[in-house]
Amino acid sequence: MRLFESVLATVTNLPRPQRKVLCHLMRLLLRLPGPVTFRNLSRSSPSHEKPCARHLATSVDFVALHKAAMTQVVPHLPPLIAAGQ
């Protein structure tokens, strides 16, 4: 989860409460079998349905999140040039 938290820290347009909710939600998704919804979050964690739904009701830039994750995980390599025969 440290990697996910560091990736979330690099996404600048994501407010801190929304980062916390996303981290908590990812932990639950990785630990719990089956579908996890806002309604059953209160059964499996101390969080309640309304705060999670409120923070995730705003749009999340998943493209920027994915790009930040890829730049941290995949090392930067110079472009390869294919030689013709």
Protein Blocks (a to p, Z undefined) as FASTA:
>chain_A
ZZmmmmmmmmmklcfklmmmmmmmmmmmmmpgcjddfklmmmmpmbdfklmmmmmmpccd
fklmmmmmmmmmmccddddddddZZ
